[in-house]
């Protein structure tokens, strides 16, 4: 079983809508969590870290549910430019290898 | 602002040839890693290193070698290329401070093995 798992999608969402997707992680000892964004044929880039208390950055909200071992990403008022693949990462400690989920594809429709 | 530099950007190899993908970072990061990305498979970790002189296997290490003689460089060697190694390869680095807050990626190498 992969350490982090995601619904591959695609999620086809009309512009302006709210969309949310989750990422489950298998190791309960994981301590750090991140969401990355990857545009088509480009390298991944950090979107946001996920803190225990949840965090918000503009239209993006990330949350952690330790009991059920998943992190979530919520995008409000979606824009065409949000179309991308969103990848999650869960880490145990500073020397832990960085394993990505397969990613969730998001298409924002005009 | 070089960040992570990968070369070459594109490469075509014949089956059985060997080559080295270069990766260099100028951020003094301890952690470096190599991934391959195939359609529907996401990013899969090939090898990684937590510091100079230290390397370890990732999820899909077979057919690849790495070394880390300096903090800056982390080359990936394909010993005898096979068509199954056709992929996009990404190198990444991140700080070893705390719990490694951000991975920075190179622009990728598109490798075709014929």
Backbone of each chain as ProteinMPNN parsed JSONL, in Angstrom:
{"seq_chain_A": "XXXXXXXXXXXXXXXXXXXXXXXXXXXXXXXXXXXXXXXXXXXXXXXXXXXXXXXXXXXXXXXXXXXXXXXXXXXXXXXXXXXXXXXXXXXXXXXXXXXXXXXXXXXXXX", "coords_chain_A": {"N_chain_A": [[0.854, -1.192, 0.0], [0.555, 2.21, -0.874], [2.176, 4.966, 0.724], [0.884, 7.411, 0.85], [-2.308, 8.218, -0.339], [-4.422, 9.217, -2.992], [-7.439, 10.375, -4.556], [-7.498, 10.074, -7.976], [-9.041, 11.619, -9.675], [-10.338, 12.885, -12.825], [-11.397, 15.966, -11.269], [-13.96, 17.817, -12.349], [-14.911, 21.006, -12.357], [-17.103, 23.792, -12.188], [-16.18, 27.165, -12.862], [-15.784, 29.346, -10.109], [-16.98, 27.724, -8.273], [-16.799, 25.727, -5.224], [-14.371, 23.415, -4.283], [-13.231, 20.336, -2.956], [-10.736, 18.077, -1.894], [-9.295, 15.031, -0.661], [-6.506, 13.445, 1.037], [-5.214, 10.467, 2.021], [-3.138, 9.068, 4.556], [-0.854, 6.494, 5.474], [0.822, 6.018, 7.652], [0.654, 6.418, 10.991], [2.444, 7.815, 12.504], [3.256, 9.993, 11.107], [4.234, 13.392, 10.789], [4.5, 15.806, 9.451], [2.904, 17.616, 6.873], [1.969, 18.314, 3.512], [0.747, 20.204, 0.728], [1.237, 20.129, -2.731], [1.387, 21.724, -5.926], [1.063, 20.943, -9.332], [1.529, 22.008, -12.512], [0.633, 21.295, -15.934], [3.153, 19.482, -17.527], [5.113, 20.697, -16.073], [7.31, 21.347, -13.229], [6.588, 20.186, -9.861], [5.352, 22.416, -7.33], [5.475, 23.891, -4.083], [2.395, 24.337, -2.511], [1.024, 24.717, -0.05], [1.762, 24.267, 3.449], [0.459, 21.965, 5.876], [-1.012, 22.486, 8.851], [-1.524, 21.378, 12.246], [-3.68, 22.663, 13.394], [-5.078, 23.445, 11.262], [-5.022, 25.525, 8.349], [-5.143, 28.557, 6.455], [-4.929, 30.106, 3.298], [-5.624, 32.659, 1.586], [-7.854, 31.77, -0.859], [-7.575, 29.146, -0.33], [-7.776, 26.379, 1.838], [-6.338, 24.268, 4.179], [-6.558, 21.222, 5.93], [-6.054, 18.982, 8.705], [-6.771, 15.75, 9.698], [-6.171, 13.817, 12.177], [-7.216, 11.612, 13.487], [-8.596, 10.148, 11.557], [-6.636, 9.967, 9.742], [-6.109, 11.687, 7.432], [-5.489, 14.374, 5.14], [-6.839, 17.439, 3.957], [-7.788, 19.537, 1.196], [-9.239, 22.532, 0.446], [-10.706, 24.508, -1.978], [-11.906, 27.618, -2.57], [-14.2, 29.642, -4.492], [-13.282, 28.986, -7.155], [-10.845, 29.379, -9.731], [-10.026, 29.598, -13.249], [-7.315, 29.326, -13.476], [-6.675, 27.647, -11.436], [-6.673, 25.112, -12.339], [-4.976, 22.158, -12.365], [-2.695, 19.616, -11.192], [-2.901, 18.28, -7.977], [-0.829, 17.448, -5.372], [-0.096, 15.426, -2.553], [1.862, 15.197, 0.471], [3.261, 13.325, 3.13], [5.204, 13.289, 6.026], [7.39, 11.6, 8.316], [9.679, 12.243, 9.92], [12.724, 14.264, 10.139], [14.559, 13.002, 8.502], [13.076, 11.489, 6.888], [12.091, 9.987, 3.864], [10.772, 11.717, 1.054], [7.7, 11.107, -0.023], [5.339, 11.207, -2.552], [1.805, 11.486, -3.066], [-0.233, 10.139, -5.745], [-1.526, 12.176, -6.901], [-4.195, 14.505, -7.572], [-6.206, 15.368, -10.204], [-7.416, 18.455, -11.268], [-9.846, 20.161, -13.031], [-10.921, 23.244, -13.945], [-13.834, 24.539, -15.146], [-14.921, 26.816, -17.646]], "CA_chain_A": [[0.0, 0.0, 0.0], [1.345, 3.42, -0.949], [2.11, 5.692, 1.984], [-0.164, 8.423, 0.733], [-3.205, 7.874, -1.44], [-5.326, 10.272, -3.42], [-8.353, 10.131, -5.665], [-6.83, 10.697, -9.116], [-9.93, 12.503, -10.405], [-10.31, 14.341, -12.627], [-12.514, 16.722, -10.744], [-14.357, 18.86, -13.303], [-15.655, 21.917, -11.5], [-17.323, 25.092, -12.845], [-15.517, 28.334, -12.289], [-16.524, 29.971, -9.03], [-17.442, 26.721, -7.314], [-15.885, 25.268, -4.187], [-13.993, 22.019, -4.481], [-12.394, 19.808, -1.883], [-10.279, 16.708, -2.027], [-8.567, 14.499, 0.481], [-5.355, 12.584, 0.849], [-5.059, 9.629, 3.213], [-1.771, 8.6, 4.792], [-0.934, 5.197, 6.151], [1.646, 5.953, 8.855], [0.092, 7.285, 12.036], [3.522, 8.605, 13.092], [3.558, 11.144, 10.249], [4.158, 14.643, 11.542], [4.458, 16.977, 8.571], [2.021, 17.378, 5.733], [2.075, 19.398, 2.548], [0.113, 20.136, -0.579], [1.974, 20.685, -3.858], [0.636, 21.913, -7.154], [1.863, 20.704, -10.528], [0.907, 22.35, -13.782], [0.942, 20.34, -16.992], [4.507, 19.478, -18.073], [5.973, 21.538, -15.242], [7.707, 20.724, -11.98], [5.726, 20.493, -8.716], [5.738, 23.531, -6.448], [4.745, 23.876, -2.82], [1.2, 25.177, -2.41], [0.933, 25.099, 1.358], [1.945, 23.27, 4.498], [-0.778, 21.673, 6.591], [-0.745, 22.523, 10.28], [-2.482, 20.606, 13.045], [-4.871, 23.467, 13.671], [-5.647, 23.877, 9.994], [-4.522, 26.826, 7.934], [-5.836, 29.153, 5.309], [-4.122, 31.04, 2.514], [-6.519, 33.176, 0.565], [-8.988, 30.886, -1.188], [-7.174, 27.763, -0.052], [-7.774, 25.947, 3.237], [-5.836, 22.914, 4.377], [-6.881, 20.703, 7.257], [-5.498, 17.686, 9.063], [-7.599, 14.922, 10.573], [-5.268, 12.75, 12.632], [-7.98, 10.421, 13.882], [-8.904, 9.377, 10.356], [-5.407, 9.957, 8.953], [-6.156, 12.296, 6.119], [-5.433, 15.822, 5.017], [-7.776, 17.902, 2.948], [-7.55, 20.835, 0.57], [-10.479, 23.159, -0.001], [-10.496, 25.689, -2.815], [-13.147, 28.392, -2.721], [-14.261, 30.579, -5.618], [-12.247, 28.451, -8.03], [-10.473, 30.125, -10.938], [-9.504, 28.768, -14.332], [-5.884, 29.115, -13.223], [-6.497, 26.593, -10.431], [-6.572, 23.826, -13.034], [-3.632, 21.613, -12.124], [-2.7, 18.406, -10.378], [-2.552, 18.598, -6.59], [-0.115, 16.312, -4.804], [0.092, 15.558, -1.109], [3.056, 14.592, 1.064], [3.249, 13.14, 4.58], [6.545, 12.943, 6.495], [7.502, 11.208, 9.72], [10.734, 12.967, 10.638], [13.58, 15.072, 9.274], [15.282, 12.161, 7.556], [12.112, 10.67, 6.162], [12.053, 10.231, 2.431], [9.574, 12.462, 0.653], [6.877, 10.314, -0.923], [4.161, 11.936, -3.008], [0.647, 10.788, -3.575], [-0.274, 10.151, -7.209], [-2.063, 13.449, -7.35], [-5.593, 14.659, -7.976], [-6.313, 16.336, -11.297], [-8.535, 19.381, -11.159], [-10.132, 20.97, -14.213], [-11.925, 24.274, -13.705], [-14.528, 24.741, -16.418], [-15.444, 28.191, -17.784]], "C_chain_A": [[0.886, 1.238, 0.0], [1.142, 4.219, 0.333], [1.088, 6.807, 1.983], [-1.014, 8.086, -0.487], [-4.176, 9.013, -1.707], [-6.264, 9.766, -4.501], [-7.762, 10.816, -6.892], [-7.697, 11.691, -9.882], [-10.072, 12.014, -11.847], [-11.581, 14.885, -11.985], [-12.785, 17.841, -11.766], [-15.342, 19.792, -12.606], [-15.885, 23.24, -12.218], [-16.619, 26.205, -12.103], [-16.401, 28.981, -11.225], [-17.01, 28.994, -7.973], [-16.377, 26.445, -6.263], [-15.609, 23.792, -4.411], [-13.086, 21.594, -3.336], [-11.948, 18.404, -2.235], [-9.361, 16.331, -0.888], [-7.369, 13.689, 0.052], [-5.215, 11.774, 2.135], [-3.612, 9.17, 3.337], [-1.808, 7.38, 5.688], [-0.176, 5.161, 7.476], [1.162, 6.941, 9.905], [1.159, 8.144, 12.706], [3.889, 9.818, 12.233], [3.321, 12.442, 11.0], [4.011, 15.875, 10.661], [3.686, 16.635, 7.321], [2.044, 18.592, 4.816], [1.177, 19.131, 1.353], [1.018, 20.817, -1.604], [1.031, 20.808, -5.043], [1.572, 21.658, -8.312], [1.048, 21.049, -11.758], [1.413, 21.384, -14.854], [2.362, 20.555, -17.533], [5.462, 20.421, -17.317], [6.375, 20.775, -13.983], [6.716, 21.063, -10.869], [6.276, 21.676, -7.921], [4.875, 23.494, -5.201], [3.558, 24.839, -2.87], [1.046, 25.662, -0.968], [1.272, 23.927, 2.262], [0.608, 23.072, 5.192], [-0.46, 21.6, 8.073], [-1.851, 21.792, 11.035], [-3.79, 21.351, 13.265], [-5.594, 23.877, 12.392], [-5.095, 25.237, 9.62], [-5.163, 27.235, 6.62], [-4.879, 30.11, 4.613], [-4.99, 31.525, 1.371], [-7.703, 32.244, 0.348], [-8.74, 29.432, -0.819], [-7.176, 27.503, 1.449], [-7.311, 24.508, 3.308], [-6.16, 22.474, 5.79], [-6.291, 19.314, 7.436], [-6.471, 16.985, 9.986], [-6.759, 13.721, 10.994], [-6.03, 11.466, 12.958], [-8.253, 9.526, 12.675], [-7.736, 9.337, 9.378], [-5.606, 10.465, 7.537], [-5.943, 13.797, 6.24], [-6.366, 16.223, 3.885], [-7.337, 19.253, 2.411], [-8.884, 21.333, 0.037], [-10.112, 24.392, -0.803], [-11.835, 26.378, -3.014], [-13.049, 29.298, -3.941], [-13.21, 30.194, -6.673], [-12.082, 29.279, -9.306], [-9.978, 29.154, -12.008], [-8.048, 28.399, -14.081], [-5.625, 28.081, -12.128], [-6.398, 25.21, -11.062], [-5.132, 23.334, -12.952], [-3.814, 20.251, -11.484], [-2.199, 18.768, -8.993], [-2.026, 17.33, -5.926], [0.031, 16.504, -3.308], [1.323, 14.783, -0.66], [2.824, 14.457, 2.562], [4.624, 12.659, 5.008], [6.522, 12.568, 7.965], [8.494, 12.068, 10.474], [11.688, 13.606, 9.642], [14.336, 14.251, 8.254], [14.357, 11.262, 6.739], [12.153, 11.005, 4.678], [10.72, 10.875, 2.065], [8.844, 11.656, -0.414], [5.628, 11.108, -1.266], [3.007, 10.985, -3.285], [0.635, 10.904, -5.099], [-0.86, 11.438, -7.762], [-3.526, 13.374, -7.734], [-5.649, 15.726, -9.051], [-7.573, 17.167, -11.14], [-8.65, 20.177, -12.45], [-11.215, 21.971, -13.832], [-12.52, 24.64, -15.064], [-15.094, 26.156, -16.517], [-16.963, 28.206, -17.846]], "O_chain_A": [[1.847, 1.322, 0.765], [0.08, 4.161, 0.953], [0.492, 7.108, 3.017], [-0.49, 7.713, -1.537], [-4.675, 9.672, -0.794], [-5.934, 8.854, -5.259], [-7.541, 12.027, -6.862], [-7.183, 12.509, -10.645], [-9.936, 10.813, -12.081], [-12.673, 14.339, -12.142], [-11.933, 18.696, -12.005], [-16.471, 19.404, -12.305], [-14.947, 23.773, -12.811], [-16.485, 26.182, -10.88], [-17.606, 29.143, -11.416], [-17.412, 29.408, -6.886], [-15.225, 26.862, -6.386], [-16.522, 23.017, -4.697], [-12.288, 22.377, -2.821], [-12.711, 17.631, -2.814], [-8.741, 17.177, -0.244], [-7.225, 13.302, -1.108], [-5.109, 12.346, 3.219], [-2.946, 8.915, 2.335], [-2.678, 7.247, 6.549], [-0.501, 4.349, 8.342], [1.254, 8.155, 9.721], [0.827, 9.102, 13.404], [4.765, 10.593, 12.617], [2.351, 12.583, 11.743], [3.451, 16.883, 11.094], [3.787, 15.535, 6.778], [2.126, 19.734, 5.266], [0.886, 17.984, 1.015], [1.504, 21.927, -1.383], [0.027, 20.104, -5.148], [2.725, 22.088, -8.299], [0.002, 20.452, -12.013], [2.458, 20.751, -14.709], [2.724, 21.658, -17.941], [6.473, 20.872, -17.855], [5.852, 19.697, -13.704], [6.069, 22.109, -10.919], [7.484, 21.901, -7.85], [3.703, 23.119, -5.247], [3.706, 26.008, -3.227], [0.951, 26.862, -0.707], [1.097, 22.763, 1.901], [-0.275, 23.924, 5.1], [0.294, 20.725, 8.499], [-2.96, 21.614, 10.531], [-4.864, 20.752, 13.316], [-6.606, 24.576, 12.441], [-4.736, 26.021, 10.499], [-5.637, 26.427, 5.822], [-4.118, 30.829, 5.26], [-5.079, 30.885, 0.323], [-8.462, 31.968, 1.277], [-9.619, 28.586, -0.986], [-6.65, 28.295, 2.231], [-7.816, 23.64, 2.597], [-6.052, 23.256, 6.735], [-6.06, 18.578, 6.476], [-6.942, 17.574, 10.959], [-6.651, 12.735, 10.264], [-5.532, 10.364, 12.726], [-8.154, 8.302, 12.762], [-7.84, 8.74, 8.307], [-5.313, 9.768, 6.565], [-6.182, 14.402, 7.286], [-6.641, 15.439, 2.976], [-6.62, 20.007, 3.07], [-9.565, 20.644, -0.723], [-9.31, 25.217, -0.366], [-12.775, 25.797, -3.557], [-11.957, 29.672, -4.368], [-12.354, 31.005, -7.027], [-13.046, 29.798, -9.868], [-9.566, 28.034, -11.706], [-7.603, 27.304, -14.425], [-4.481, 27.68, -11.914], [-6.071, 24.24, -10.378], [-4.2, 23.999, -13.404], [-4.935, 19.792, -11.263], [-1.2, 19.472, -8.847], [-2.683, 16.29, -5.919], [0.256, 17.621, -2.842], [1.763, 13.843, -1.321], [2.264, 15.352, 3.195], [5.16, 11.72, 4.42], [5.759, 13.122, 8.757], [8.184, 12.57, 11.554], [11.486, 13.502, 8.432], [14.722, 14.785, 7.214], [14.809, 10.39, 5.997], [12.239, 12.172, 4.295], [9.688, 10.612, 2.683], [9.302, 11.538, -1.551], [4.942, 11.619, -0.381], [3.205, 9.838, -3.684], [1.402, 11.675, -5.674], [-0.709, 11.749, -8.944], [-4.029, 12.334, -8.16], [-5.197, 16.852, -8.843], [-8.66, 16.636, -10.907], [-7.684, 20.789, -12.907], [-12.313, 21.576, -13.438], [-11.805, 25.0, -16.0], [-15.691, 26.644, -15.557], [-17.565, 29.273, -17.96]]}, "seq_chain_B": "XXXXXXXXXXXXXXXXXXXXXXXXXXXXXXXXXXXXXXXXXXXXXXXXXXXXXXXXXXXXXXXXXXXXXXXXXXXXXXXXXXXXXXXXXXXXXXXXXXXXXXXXXXXXXXXXXX", "coords_chain_B": {"N_chain_B": [[19.586, 33.297, -8.833], [19.514, 30.356, -9.092], [18.657, 27.868, -7.936], [17.494, 24.641, -8.268], [19.116, 22.831, -10.659], [18.771, 20.99, -13.53], [20.202, 18.848, -15.917], [20.411, 16.911, -18.95], [17.658, 18.698, -20.568], [16.158, 17.306, -22.393], [16.425, 14.013, -23.74], [17.358, 11.362, -25.847], [17.828, 7.958, -25.872], [19.416, 4.924, -26.885], [18.409, 1.542, -26.428], [20.211, -0.106, -23.916], [22.287, 1.714, -23.786], [24.218, 3.862, -21.655], [23.844, 6.581, -19.323], [24.172, 9.728, -17.616], [22.155, 11.669, -15.61], [22.238, 14.97, -14.662], [22.193, 16.836, -11.616], [22.106, 19.747, -9.773], [22.264, 21.859, -6.934], [22.091, 25.085, -5.436], [21.514, 25.896, -2.89], [22.465, 24.955, -0.558], [21.249, 22.71, 0.493], [20.563, 19.848, 2.462], [19.095, 17.554, 1.884], [18.45, 15.625, -0.981], [16.845, 14.355, -3.919], [15.652, 11.981, -6.361], [13.093, 11.595, -8.735], [10.816, 9.772, -10.792], [8.332, 10.343, -13.241], [5.463, 9.087, -14.512], [2.663, 8.695, -16.738], [-0.35, 8.547, -14.955], [0.887, 7.412, -12.788], [1.976, 9.106, -11.005], [4.468, 10.84, -9.013], [7.299, 8.987, -8.468], [9.62, 7.886, -6.125], [13.031, 7.467, -6.689], [15.823, 7.368, -5.784], [17.345, 8.738, -2.831], [19.013, 11.228, -0.806], [20.327, 12.149, 2.306], [22.404, 13.706, 2.911], [25.818, 14.641, 2.128], [27.69, 11.898, 0.986], [25.856, 10.027, 1.783], [23.401, 7.865, 0.702], [20.247, 6.469, -0.302], [17.768, 3.971, -1.093], [14.749, 4.502, -2.914], [11.374, 4.121, -3.888], [11.454, 2.914, -6.422], [14.159, 1.81, -7.275], [15.608, 0.127, -8.992], [17.86, -0.352, -11.673], [19.033, 2.077, -11.622], [21.655, 4.206, -10.449], [23.105, 6.188, -7.848], [25.146, 8.811, -6.469], [26.615, 10.819, -3.907], [28.798, 12.936, -3.63], [29.303, 15.545, -3.042], [27.673, 18.31, -1.349], [26.263, 19.811, -3.172], [25.746, 18.401, -5.577], [23.985, 15.74, -7.204], [24.017, 13.264, -9.012], [22.252, 11.101, -11.292], [22.502, 7.903, -12.467], [21.928, 5.939, -15.3], [22.388, 2.684, -15.941], [22.158, 0.75, -17.98], [20.186, 1.49, -20.333], [16.668, 1.001, -20.643], [13.582, 0.542, -22.463], [11.497, 0.757, -20.608], [12.34, 2.692, -18.94], [11.772, 5.065, -20.036], [10.602, 8.204, -19.385], [9.663, 11.079, -17.383], [12.004, 12.768, -15.543], [12.609, 14.065, -12.356], [14.565, 16.076, -10.274], [14.995, 16.932, -6.858], [15.415, 19.127, -4.044], [15.747, 19.798, -0.53], [15.704, 21.665, 2.527], [17.391, 20.515, 5.471], [16.521, 21.376, 7.834], [14.551, 21.238, 10.72], [11.472, 19.807, 9.999], [11.753, 19.689, 7.269], [10.671, 21.81, 5.224], [10.019, 22.547, 2.566], [10.178, 21.246, -0.686], [12.229, 21.785, -3.441], [12.107, 21.752, -6.902], [13.849, 20.693, -9.858], [13.565, 21.495, -13.388], [13.011, 19.258, -14.801], [13.772, 16.298, -16.732], [13.214, 15.026, -19.83], [13.174, 11.864, -20.866], [13.647, 9.55, -23.414], [13.733, 6.205, -24.301], [14.731, 4.187, -26.826]], "CA_chain_B": [[18.501, 32.462, -8.307], [19.509, 29.136, -9.881], [17.818, 26.844, -7.312], [17.852, 23.282, -8.667], [19.379, 22.807, -12.094], [18.864, 19.651, -14.102], [20.584, 18.736, -17.325], [19.819, 17.758, -19.984], [16.195, 18.825, -20.52], [15.622, 16.243, -23.247], [17.442, 13.042, -24.122], [16.925, 10.114, -26.465], [18.858, 6.927, -25.742], [19.119, 3.6, -27.427], [18.418, 0.477, -25.415], [21.544, -0.585, -23.57], [23.208, 2.816, -23.543], [24.227, 4.415, -20.297], [23.966, 8.03, -19.276], [24.033, 10.348, -16.308], [21.362, 12.888, -15.478], [22.898, 15.828, -13.684], [21.372, 17.674, -10.756], [22.897, 20.585, -8.881], [21.503, 22.888, -6.228], [22.967, 26.089, -4.84], [20.842, 26.372, -1.681], [23.097, 24.264, 0.566], [20.283, 21.779, 1.07], [21.088, 18.532, 2.804], [18.291, 16.467, 1.301], [18.219, 15.651, -2.419], [16.145, 13.146, -4.335], [15.294, 11.814, -7.758], [11.793, 10.996, -8.993], [10.348, 9.631, -12.157], [6.891, 10.576, -13.333], [4.835, 8.444, -15.659], [1.215, 8.95, -16.748], [-1.16, 7.721, -14.062], [1.679, 6.818, -11.694], [2.455, 10.133, -10.087], [5.92, 10.936, -8.787], [7.816, 7.835, -7.711], [10.958, 8.155, -5.626], [14.027, 6.504, -7.164], [16.849, 7.372, -4.746], [17.439, 9.99, -2.127], [20.223, 11.415, 0.002], [20.11, 13.095, 3.408], [23.623, 14.482, 3.081], [26.963, 14.163, 1.344], [28.185, 10.586, 1.361], [24.762, 9.161, 2.237], [22.31, 7.682, -0.252], [19.355, 5.368, 0.049], [16.83, 3.635, -2.151], [13.361, 4.904, -2.798], [10.348, 3.143, -4.263], [11.758, 2.241, -7.692], [15.586, 2.057, -7.485], [16.29, -0.802, -9.898], [18.313, 0.185, -12.954], [19.575, 3.414, -11.39], [22.64, 4.404, -9.382], [23.365, 7.57, -7.466], [26.227, 9.076, -5.529], [26.526, 12.181, -3.369], [30.136, 13.262, -3.156], [29.253, 16.915, -2.537], [26.333, 18.749, -0.983], [25.588, 20.465, -4.286], [25.475, 17.575, -6.752], [23.366, 14.428, -6.968], [23.765, 12.695, -10.34], [21.523, 9.835, -11.431], [23.088, 7.128, -13.579], [21.238, 4.795, -15.88], [23.5, 1.803, -16.267], [21.865, 0.124, -19.272], [18.834, 2.01, -20.509], [15.619, 0.126, -21.164], [12.385, 1.319, -22.824], [10.675, 0.995, -19.416], [12.863, 3.868, -18.243], [11.231, 6.259, -20.686], [9.855, 8.884, -18.336], [10.144, 12.41, -17.021], [12.768, 12.656, -14.3], [12.735, 15.296, -11.584], [15.437, 16.139, -9.117], [14.475, 17.867, -5.869], [16.219, 19.292, -2.843], [15.077, 20.535, 0.532], [16.52, 21.904, 3.698], [17.296, 19.496, 6.505], [16.095, 22.007, 9.079], [13.227, 20.851, 11.206], [10.823, 18.723, 9.274], [11.874, 19.819, 5.824], [9.453, 22.552, 4.939], [9.646, 22.684, 1.165], [11.045, 20.616, -1.686], [12.378, 22.564, -4.656], [12.332, 20.832, -8.012], [14.367, 21.102, -11.146], [12.54, 21.6, -14.432], [12.734, 17.94, -15.343], [14.456, 15.76, -17.909], [12.347, 14.103, -20.572], [14.027, 10.819, -21.412], [13.034, 8.518, -24.245], [14.637, 5.098, -24.613], [14.163, 3.502, -28.014]], "C_chain_B": [[18.411, 31.14, -9.05], [18.604, 28.081, -9.253], [18.339, 25.459, -7.648], [17.971, 23.248, -10.183], [19.566, 21.376, -12.559], [19.32, 19.75, -15.543], [20.725, 17.277, -17.705], [18.31, 17.888, -19.783], [15.522, 17.727, -21.332], [16.764, 15.29, -23.606], [16.769, 11.837, -24.761], [18.096, 9.136, -26.387], [18.437, 5.669, -26.487], [19.191, 2.583, -26.29], [19.85, -0.015, -25.189], [22.569, 0.514, -23.335], [23.142, 3.236, -22.085], [24.305, 5.926, -20.384], [23.795, 8.507, -17.843], [23.195, 11.603, -16.422], [21.991, 13.713, -14.358], [21.879, 16.632, -12.898], [22.286, 18.444, -9.823], [21.992, 21.602, -8.22], [22.485, 23.818, -5.507], [22.391, 26.656, -3.56], [21.397, 25.731, -0.417], [22.12, 23.312, 1.27], [20.931, 20.433, 1.355], [20.384, 17.424, 2.019], [18.158, 16.675, -0.199], [17.605, 14.325, -2.835], [15.888, 13.167, -5.83], [13.949, 11.101, -7.833], [11.64, 10.74, -10.482], [8.834, 9.789, -12.158], [6.375, 10.004, -14.634], [3.337, 8.686, -15.591], [0.481, 7.984, -15.826], [-0.423, 7.157, -12.873], [2.159, 7.855, -10.697], [3.97, 10.182, -10.025], [6.355, 9.733, -7.955], [9.287, 8.078, -7.374], [11.925, 7.054, -6.061], [15.103, 6.303, -6.108], [16.812, 8.713, -4.042], [18.696, 10.023, -1.271], [19.937, 12.45, 1.076], [21.368, 13.902, 3.71], [24.747, 13.892, 2.257], [27.46, 12.842, 1.892], [27.122, 9.594, 1.768], [23.702, 9.071, 1.144], [21.467, 6.493, 0.18], [18.354, 5.165, -1.073], [15.441, 4.168, -1.843], [12.434, 3.777, -3.2], [10.738, 2.308, -5.477], [13.231, 2.399, -8.049], [16.259, 1.213, -8.572], [16.619, -0.162, -11.242], [18.957, 1.554, -12.843], [20.615, 3.388, -10.271], [22.768, 5.88, -9.083], [24.599, 7.624, -6.582], [26.073, 10.512, -5.05], [27.883, 12.527, -2.759], [30.212, 14.688, -2.62], [27.832, 17.255, -2.131], [25.55, 19.215, -2.209], [25.067, 19.509, -5.353], [24.918, 16.197, -6.394], [23.028, 13.812, -8.324], [23.048, 11.354, -10.28], [22.058, 9.116, -12.666], [22.176, 5.996, -13.993], [22.319, 3.886, -16.443], [23.349, 1.18, -17.652], [20.408, 0.433, -19.572], [17.897, 0.982, -21.137], [14.403, 0.981, -21.514], [11.501, 1.626, -21.626], [11.159, 2.198, -18.615], [12.514, 5.173, -18.965], [10.297, 6.947, -19.689], [10.313, 10.337, -18.268], [10.792, 12.295, -15.647], [12.889, 14.03, -13.647], [13.71, 15.093, -10.449], [14.858, 17.173, -8.16], [15.452, 17.986, -4.713], [15.393, 20.006, -1.789], [16.014, 20.678, 1.711], [16.361, 20.77, 4.692], [16.857, 20.079, 7.824], [14.709, 21.53, 9.459], [12.675, 19.687, 10.415], [10.712, 19.053, 7.8], [10.656, 20.501, 5.224], [9.071, 22.586, 3.473], [10.668, 21.971, 0.291], [11.045, 21.492, -2.928], [12.773, 21.612, -5.778], [13.066, 21.503, -9.159], [13.256, 21.048, -12.184], [12.259, 20.277, -15.132], [13.581, 17.597, -16.555], [13.51, 14.779, -18.574], [13.211, 13.108, -21.322], [13.196, 9.822, -22.193], [14.081, 7.464, -24.548], [14.006, 4.288, -25.744], [14.872, 2.169, -28.251]], "O_chain_B": [[17.354, 30.814, -9.591], [17.838, 27.445, -9.977], [19.489, 25.134, -7.352], [17.032, 23.598, -10.898], [20.414, 20.645, -12.046], [18.881, 20.622, -16.292], [21.123, 16.467, -16.868], [17.751, 17.237, -18.9], [14.431, 17.275, -20.986], [17.913, 15.705, -23.756], [15.745, 11.353, -24.28], [19.214, 9.457, -26.789], [17.251, 5.403, -26.682], [19.937, 2.752, -25.326], [20.59, -0.296, -26.132], [23.617, 0.262, -22.741], [22.157, 2.999, -21.386], [24.768, 6.484, -21.379], [23.329, 7.767, -16.977], [23.483, 12.488, -17.227], [22.238, 13.217, -13.259], [20.849, 17.053, -13.424], [23.142, 17.86, -9.159], [21.076, 22.14, -8.841], [23.545, 23.402, -5.04], [22.731, 27.774, -3.171], [20.863, 25.937, 0.673], [22.17, 23.14, 2.488], [21.751, 19.948, 0.576], [21.019, 16.478, 1.554], [17.799, 17.763, -0.649], [17.815, 13.3, -2.187], [15.903, 14.216, -6.474], [13.692, 10.142, -7.105], [12.256, 11.406, -11.314], [8.151, 9.416, -11.204], [6.805, 10.396, -15.719], [2.791, 8.864, -14.502], [0.663, 6.769, -15.902], [-1.025, 6.494, -12.03], [2.696, 7.503, -9.647], [4.661, 9.631, -10.883], [5.831, 9.5, -6.866], [10.087, 8.431, -8.24], [11.678, 5.869, -5.837], [15.276, 5.197, -5.594], [16.312, 9.7, -4.582], [19.35, 9.006, -1.043], [19.37, 13.506, 0.793], [21.394, 14.689, 4.657], [24.639, 12.776, 1.749], [27.632, 12.679, 3.1], [27.432, 8.442, 2.068], [23.166, 10.092, 0.712], [21.919, 5.628, 0.93], [18.118, 6.055, -1.891], [15.023, 4.269, -0.689], [12.684, 2.613, -2.886], [10.394, 1.129, -5.557], [13.541, 3.062, -9.039], [17.356, 1.544, -9.023], [15.775, 0.481, -11.866], [19.381, 2.13, -13.845], [20.481, 2.658, -9.289], [22.563, 6.723, -9.956], [25.033, 6.616, -6.025], [25.457, 11.33, -5.733], [28.088, 12.427, -1.549], [31.098, 15.003, -1.824], [26.889, 16.568, -2.523], [24.334, 19.04, -2.283], [24.041, 19.786, -5.974], [25.329, 15.578, -5.412], [21.87, 13.838, -8.74], [23.22, 10.579, -9.34], [22.059, 9.664, -13.768], [21.714, 5.205, -13.171], [23.078, 4.287, -17.325], [24.318, 1.097, -18.406], [19.506, -0.273, -19.121], [18.274, 0.213, -22.021], [14.211, 2.043, -20.92], [10.819, 2.651, -21.617], [10.464, 2.668, -17.715], [12.923, 6.253, -18.54], [9.33, 6.353, -19.213], [11.217, 10.762, -18.987], [10.187, 11.782, -14.706], [13.225, 15.02, -14.298], [13.687, 14.075, -9.757], [14.293, 18.176, -8.596], [16.22, 17.065, -4.436], [14.451, 20.731, -2.112], [16.975, 19.926, 1.872], [15.308, 20.134, 4.749], [16.817, 19.374, 8.832], [13.813, 21.433, 8.621], [13.364, 18.691, 10.197], [9.711, 18.741, 7.155], [9.722, 19.839, 4.77], [7.882, 22.651, 3.163], [11.874, 22.084, 0.508], [9.987, 21.894, -3.411], [13.661, 20.775, -5.617], [12.928, 22.702, -9.4], [12.143, 20.608, -11.895], [11.358, 20.195, -15.967], [14.04, 18.468, -17.294], [13.059, 13.816, -17.953], [13.891, 13.456, -22.287], [12.182, 9.315, -21.711], [15.182, 7.782, -24.997], [12.893, 3.776, -25.62], [14.539, 1.452, -29.195]]}, "name": "protein", "num_of_chains": 2, "seq": "XXXXXXXXXXXXXXXXXXXXXXXXXXXXXXXXXXXXXXXXXXXXXXXXXXXXXXXXXXXXXXXXXXXXXXXXXXXXXXXXXXXXXXXXXXXXXXXXXXXXXXXXXXXXXXXXXXXXXXXXXXXXXXXXXXXXXXXXXXXXXXXXXXXXXXXXXXXXXXXXXXXXXXXXXXXXXXXXXXXXXXXXXXXXXXXXXXXXXXXXXXXXXXXXXXXXXXXXXXXXXXXX"}
